[in-house]
Amino acid sequence: MCPPCTEHYVRVGYATLGLRNPLHSSIKYIVCAARPFTYPDGYPINPKAIGDHMRKKRMDNRLMQSDIAHIIGVSEASIWNWENGRTKPSKKNLEIINEFVAAL
């Protein structure tokens, strides 16, 4: 039996045994089933642009935009703009991004 966690549905119930002794007439049971997998909001399933690749790697590794900004050495706004296709990274930053995407 697995412990209750966020990855499973857990249901606790009682089953009646039909015994004469009322103290032992039911037993406690726990049912645990895996949750169905769903992609988080904004997750790029088929990334095409560099921003989509960055977002996919970031979400796969459970990192925040501020974490990536610190690694690359740019502002959080730059990461947001790249991921949303508002701007494109410079050649210098593009090399760092490629290394980041390949490393993770």
C-alpha positions as CSV (number, residue, x, y, z in Angstrom):
1,M,0.0,0.0,0.0
2,C,1.4,3.4,-0.9
3,P,1.3,6.4,1.5
4,P,-1.1,9.2,0.6
5,C,0.5,11.7,-1.7
6,T,-0.3,14.3,-4.4
7,E,0.3,11.8,-7.2
8,H,-2.6,9.5,-6.3
9,Y,-6.2,9.6,-5.5
10,V,-6.8,8.2,-2.0
11,R,-10.2,7.0,-0.7
12,V,-10.8,5.8,2.8
13,G,-14.0,3.9,3.5
14,Y,-15.5,1.2,5.7
15,A,-16.8,-2.2,4.7
16,T,-19.4,-4.0,6.6
17,L,-18.5,-7.6,7.5
18,G,-21.9,-8.7,8.9
19,L,-20.5,-10.1,12.1
20,R,-22.6,-10.4,15.3
21,N,-20.2,-8.4,17.4
22,P,-20.9,-4.7,16.8
23,L,-17.3,-3.7,17.7
24,H,-15.9,-5.8,14.9
25,S,-18.7,-5.3,12.3
26,S,-16.7,-3.2,9.9
27,I,-13.2,-2.8,8.7
28,K,-11.4,0.3,7.4
29,Y,-10.0,0.1,3.9
30,I,-7.9,2.5,1.7
31,V,-7.9,2.6,-2.1
32,C,-5.1,4.3,-3.9
33,A,-5.1,4.8,-7.7
34,A,-2.7,6.8,-9.9
35,R,-3.9,10.2,-11.1
36,P,-4.2,10.6,-14.9
37,F,-1.4,12.6,-16.4
38,T,-2.2,16.1,-17.6
39,Y,0.1,18.7,-19.0
40,P,0.4,22.0,-17.0
41,D,-1.1,25.2,-18.5
42,G,1.2,26.7,-21.1
43,Y,3.2,23.5,-21.6
44,P,4.5,23.4,-25.2
45,I,3.9,19.8,-26.4
46,N,5.6,20.3,-29.8
47,P,8.1,23.2,-29.3
48,K,9.1,25.0,-32.5
49,A,10.6,28.4,-31.4
50,I,13.6,28.8,-29.0
51,G,11.2,30.2,-26.4
52,D,9.0,27.1,-26.5
53,H,12.1,24.9,-26.0
54,M,13.1,27.0,-23.1
55,R,9.7,26.8,-21.5
56,K,9.5,23.1,-22.0
57,K,12.9,22.5,-20.4
58,R,12.1,24.9,-17.6
59,M,8.7,23.2,-16.8
60,D,10.2,19.7,-17.1
61,N,12.8,20.6,-14.5
62,R,10.3,22.5,-12.3
63,L,12.3,25.7,-12.5
64,M,10.9,29.2,-12.4
65,Q,11.7,32.0,-14.9
66,S,13.7,33.7,-12.2
67,D,15.9,30.6,-11.8
68,I,16.6,30.6,-15.6
69,A,17.2,34.4,-15.6
70,H,19.8,33.9,-12.9
71,I,21.5,31.1,-14.8
72,I,21.7,32.9,-18.1
73,G,22.4,36.3,-16.5
74,V,19.4,38.3,-17.8
75,S,16.2,39.7,-16.3
76,E,13.0,37.8,-15.7
77,A,11.3,40.0,-18.2
78,S,13.7,38.9,-20.9
79,I,12.9,35.2,-20.2
80,W,9.1,36.0,-20.3
81,N,9.5,37.9,-23.6
82,W,11.5,35.0,-25.2
83,E,9.1,32.4,-24.0
84,N,6.1,34.3,-25.3
85,G,7.7,35.2,-28.6
86,R,7.8,39.0,-28.0
87,T,11.5,39.3,-28.6
88,K,14.4,37.1,-29.7
89,P,17.6,36.6,-27.7
90,S,20.9,38.1,-28.9
91,K,23.5,35.8,-30.4
92,K,25.5,35.9,-27.1
93,N,22.4,34.8,-25.1
94,L,21.4,32.3,-27.7
95,E,24.6,30.3,-27.2
96,I,24.0,30.2,-23.5
97,I,20.4,29.2,-24.0
98,N,21.4,26.4,-26.4
99,E,23.9,25.1,-23.7
100,F,21.1,25.3,-21.1
101,V,18.6,23.5,-23.2
102,A,21.1,20.8,-24.1
103,A,22.3,20.3,-20.6
104,L,19.0,19.8,-18.9
